[in-house]
């Protein structure tokens, strides 16, 4: 098959780039190695949209953060994904470190961050009464926000798909070969793709893909972070995202509400060798527990509903690697996208698309579809609208996931919509069935049945995520 | 005020069904049972083992047989029930639910009986480190997949926790040809019934490791193994005591949590120990007109006692519907010295029934110890017990006819004592 552009990687960056490119007359395909999009770093992170006070002024990261934050504000409306500007607080607990708040404030101003304010103890405690009482001050960043990282990724992907981009999952790339006029991409499943341009958005493997075609080698060290997620019953312990002032001992951990009203703490930051090791460890879980309590003293740890871990793709050069590769024309990197990568993703996409489009002399599509409709969520509907929906499709009145109140209609939508779910985790990320306090204890069996009914996959072959994660081991006697 | 219904019962498991029958027997006619699943009987439907009904029917029945008897009575009595119907919110005297045929509906009612049962504690609540592969099941979920769907969940199994469902599943899996390698229990004693230890583990030579827990789960896509470790008296793993098991499945039977999210919406006060509503001797919660029974109130060992408790709730709710709210002067029932909790937590000695049953659990395993019940400082009753264990619910009764000036009693106390 021959394409104008092959995008390698279906995380938030790859999907955002797909969407940005889909505004132009380019024949584009995105390849994802897992069974679903949003299966790597994009599925296990803090879900924070940073305001942009942190990156060093003048860096690409700083510029992209500011632009990305603004873009997420508008795109969340156009593409119908969950985002809330809840504001961030960087708290300081030692008087002698108060000047560091000023440093961060100044850095933010230099980066062009709006809505910054240094608060006194009383103001901080008024905003967040559950904070540790030894807080002496804080930097408030009003433009900081929380986002549904899955929802945002799928929104980008679905909008790109609606505008003609093709997607293939279960397609790991094993080699990229330079041709006279473009590249030949070979995949583990035997598929080959010839293309004029390549976009490398391979996340934790973006160095491996890059090194296929360039003498200027990249090197990614996965950085693992453990998180704990709490029951919605305590979701209102904090309303802002609480960061700790970075100290010599480390960056500290955050305490934040999630966009779905859980509370979350984490992450740790451990340098790893293994790019697939997303396990949690006793030490890391103990550490985030200890550090989070420095921000919020009375965290009820009996309300933890799950813990998880994600890997960030940190490149040795410290900054993002974005743009055309010098010794490999037509090959574009979006590599080493660590934090604040989620916040930057739409801006990264715009920058990269601009460069690629200029090179390809591509034209704007006359009928670009600008908006995308997300999933209906019965829980958010007013009674009149909910009743009208049930009348139209009674399955929206049949609740399957009790904890999150997700109806059969919503689960079917998660499966049947474009680029729909093919696994239980895929369903969970799209409509939240199974992500509540019982962690799918009650709804696993029924959700498996629905997935099987809708896709024709036999029950025994239904997976939690990728192949090999089948839930059942055949029939009973 | 005219209500849509006299009584709405939330849940058609053993508690809801028994409560409905009893309220009907006691003269309440305008009843509605609301059930979220497609069947009556609740979790009994997947409990295909026997051992149910010895107290209620003096017969040993399976779970579905026990449920079927109640279902038949509900049908014979023409008590209305809405299946596939999810209650979304409740308040005093109102219930909002949704289903496919009626949509979203709010009904007013005079009384409510909470009978929502309980859920299993998930893996995440335990913070066991490792990956999140498939093959980790709460024991009840595995039971549903096997007994309702007819599917095998795994071939080589380790079970964490010795709650009754885990023990029952150890036997069930063994009978299905799977190999149950070990049951690990973090406490120095089992959380399940003695009879289940004997009939489900000992009879099948399945080892029970007390004071052990799982400290690592291996396998990225599917469980490949677990590490067991001995724990000290502080329940922390002891170094150098690791045991490894190759397995494809980990079942969790690590506790049940009463499902009180609806109760909290209605501002029903909960006990931090049972995680169920605080109730008086009429099983009325802190909100007038809202009653509770079964596993939503506190987790039971035997369904027979659920039915018994629910029958009382049904009677009391129908009394409430008939007579309205009564002025009550509840006195507290204190638990001390090895008694962890009691249900009810308070009683009104002047208004109470002729005989009331106090259900309670102890904090630890005790041999040759007594349970004593006091009114103020006066001993009402003392029962000698050969063994008391946290996994076995105990009962003690109070008789109104007891020769005591009930109007002077300020508190009752239940405690364990040395047997002399």
HADDOCK unambig.tbl for C-alpha pairs under 7 A between the chains (distance, minus, plus):
assign (segid A and resid 278 and name CA) (segid B and resid 131 and name CA) 6.33 0.50 0.50
assign (segid A and resid 279 and name CA) (segid B and resid 129 and name CA) 6.97 0.50 0.50
assign (segid A and resid 279 and name CA) (segid B and resid 130 and name CA) 4.49 0.50 0.50
assign (segid A and resid 279 and name CA) (segid B and resid 131 and name CA) 4.16 0.50 0.50
assign (segid A and resid 280 and name CA) (segid B and resid 129 and name CA) 4.86 0.50 0.50
assign (segid A and resid 280 and name CA) (segid B and resid 130 and name CA) 4.88 0.50 0.50
assign (segid A and resid 280 and name CA) (segid B and resid 131 and name CA) 6.42 0.50 0.50
assign (segid A and resid 281 and name CA) (segid B and resid 129 and name CA) 4.75 0.50 0.50
assign (segid A and resid 281 and name CA) (segid B and resid 130 and name CA) 6.19 0.50 0.50
assign (segid A and resid 282 and name CA) (segid B and resid 129 and name CA) 5.56 0.50 0.50
assign (segid A and resid 302 and name CA) (segid B and resid 125 and name CA) 6.93 0.50 0.50
assign (segid A and resid 304 and name CA) (segid B and resid 124 and name CA) 6.70 0.50 0.50
assign (segid A and resid 304 and name CA) (segid B and resid 125 and name CA) 5.21 0.50 0.50
assign (segid A and resid 305 and name CA) (segid B and resid 124 and name CA) 4.89 0.50 0.50
assign (segid A and resid 305 and name CA) (segid B and resid 125 and name CA) 4.93 0.50 0.50
assign (segid A and resid 306 and name CA) (segid B and resid 124 and name CA) 3.55 0.50 0.50
assign (segid A and resid 306 and name CA) (segid B and resid 125 and name CA) 6.00 0.50 0.50
assign (segid A and resid 307 and name CA) (segid B and resid 124 and name CA) 5.76 0.50 0.50
assign (segid A and resid 307 and name CA) (segid B and resid 127 and name CA) 6.52 0.50 0.50
assign (segid A and resid 383 and name CA) (segid B and resid 104 and name CA) 6.67 0.50 0.50
assign (segid A and resid 387 and name CA) (segid B and resid 103 and name CA) 5.31 0.50 0.50
assign (segid A and resid 387 and name CA) (segid B and resid 104 and name CA) 6.01 0.50 0.50
assign (segid A and resid 390 and name CA) (segid B and resid 100 and name CA) 6.57 0.50 0.50
assign (segid A and resid 390 and name CA) (segid B and resid 103 and name CA) 5.99 0.50 0.50
assign (segid A and resid 394 and name CA) (segid B and resid 100 and name CA) 4.65 0.50 0.50
assign (segid A and resid 394 and name CA) (segid B and resid 101 and name CA) 6.89 0.50 0.50
assign (segid A and resid 395 and name CA) (segid B and resid 100 and name CA) 6.28 0.50 0.50
assign (segid A and resid 397 and name CA) (segid B and resid 98 and name CA) 5.86 0.50 0.50
assign (segid A and resid 397 and name CA) (segid B and resid 99 and name CA) 4.64 0.50 0.50
assign (segid A and resid 397 and name CA) (segid B and resid 100 and name CA) 4.43 0.50 0.50
assign (segid A and resid 397 and name CA) (segid B and resid 103 and name CA) 6.11 0.50 0.50
assign (segid A and resid 398 and name CA) (segid B and resid 84 and name CA) 6.67 0.50 0.50
assign (segid A and resid 398 and name CA) (segid B and resid 99 and name CA) 5.61 0.50 0.50
assign (segid A and resid 398 and name CA) (segid B and resid 100 and name CA) 5.76 0.50 0.50
assign (segid A and resid 399 and name CA) (segid B and resid 86 and name CA) 6.49 0.50 0.50
assign (segid A and resid 438 and name CA) (segid B and resid 119 and name CA) 6.91 0.50 0.50
assign (segid A and resid 438 and name CA) (segid B and resid 120 and name CA) 6.91 0.50 0.50
assign (segid A and resid 438 and name CA) (segid B and resid 121 and name CA) 6.87 0.50 0.50
assign (segid A and resid 438 and name CA) (segid B and resid 122 and name CA) 5.98 0.50 0.50
assign (segid A and resid 439 and name CA) (segid B and resid 122 and name CA) 6.23 0.50 0.50
assign (segid A and resid 441 and name CA) (segid B and resid 138 and name CA) 6.41 0.50 0.50
assign (segid A and resid 441 and name CA) (segid B and resid 141 and name CA) 5.67 0.50 0.50
assign (segid A and resid 442 and name CA) (segid B and resid 141 and name CA) 6.65 0.50 0.50
assign (segid A and resid 445 and name CA) (segid B and resid 145 and name CA) 6.32 0.50 0.50
assign (segid A and resid 464 and name CA) (segid B and resid 134 and name CA) 5.99 0.50 0.50
assign (segid A and resid 468 and name CA) (segid B and resid 221 and name CA) 5.75 0.50 0.50
assign (segid A and resid 468 and name CA) (segid B and resid 222 and name CA) 6.60 0.50 0.50
assign (segid A and resid 469 and name CA) (segid B and resid 133 and name CA) 6.73 0.50 0.50
assign (segid A and resid 469 and name CA) (segid B and resid 134 and name CA) 5.42 0.50 0.50
assign (segid A and resid 469 and name CA) (segid B and resid 221 and name CA) 4.55 0.50 0.50
assign (segid A and resid 469 and name CA) (segid B and resid 222 and name CA) 5.06 0.50 0.50
assign (segid A and resid 470 and name CA) (segid B and resid 134 and name CA) 6.76 0.50 0.50
assign (segid A and resid 471 and name CA) (segid B and resid 134 and name CA) 5.78 0.50 0.50
assign (segid A and resid 471 and name CA) (segid B and resid 135 and name CA) 6.05 0.50 0.50
assign (segid A and resid 471 and name CA) (segid B and resid 153 and name CA) 6.86 0.50 0.50
assign (segid A and resid 472 and name CA) (segid B and resid 151 and name CA) 6.71 0.50 0.50
assign (segid A and resid 472 and name CA) (segid B and resid 152 and name CA) 5.88 0.50 0.50
assign (segid A and resid 472 and name CA) (segid B and resid 153 and name CA) 4.79 0.50 0.50
assign (segid A and resid 472 and name CA) (segid B and resid 154 and name CA) 6.71 0.50 0.50
assign (segid A and resid 473 and name CA) (segid B and resid 152 and name CA) 5.15 0.50 0.50
assign (segid A and resid 473 and name CA) (segid B and resid 153 and name CA) 5.45 0.50 0.50
assign (segid A and resid 473 and name CA) (segid B and resid 154 and name CA) 5.44 0.50 0.50
assign (segid A and resid 474 and name CA) (segid B and resid 151 and name CA) 5.93 0.50 0.50
assign (segid A and resid 474 and name CA) (segid B and resid 152 and name CA) 5.38 0.50 0.50
assign (segid A and resid 475 and name CA) (segid B and resid 150 and name CA) 6.16 0.50 0.50
assign (segid A and resid 475 and name CA) (segid B and resid 151 and name CA) 4.43 0.50 0.50
assign (segid A and resid 475 and name CA) (segid B and resid 152 and name CA) 5.27 0.50 0.50
assign (segid A and resid 476 and name CA) (segid B and resid 146 and name CA) 6.96 0.50 0.50
assign (segid A and resid 476 and name CA) (segid B and resid 150 and name CA) 5.67 0.50 0.50
assign (segid A and resid 476 and name CA) (segid B and resid 151 and name CA) 5.15 0.50 0.50
assign (segid A and resid 476 and name CA) (segid B and resid 152 and name CA) 5.00 0.50 0.50
assign (segid A and resid 476 and name CA) (segid B and resid 176 and name CA) 6.45 0.50 0.50
assign (segid A and resid 477 and name CA) (segid B and resid 176 and name CA) 6.11 0.50 0.50
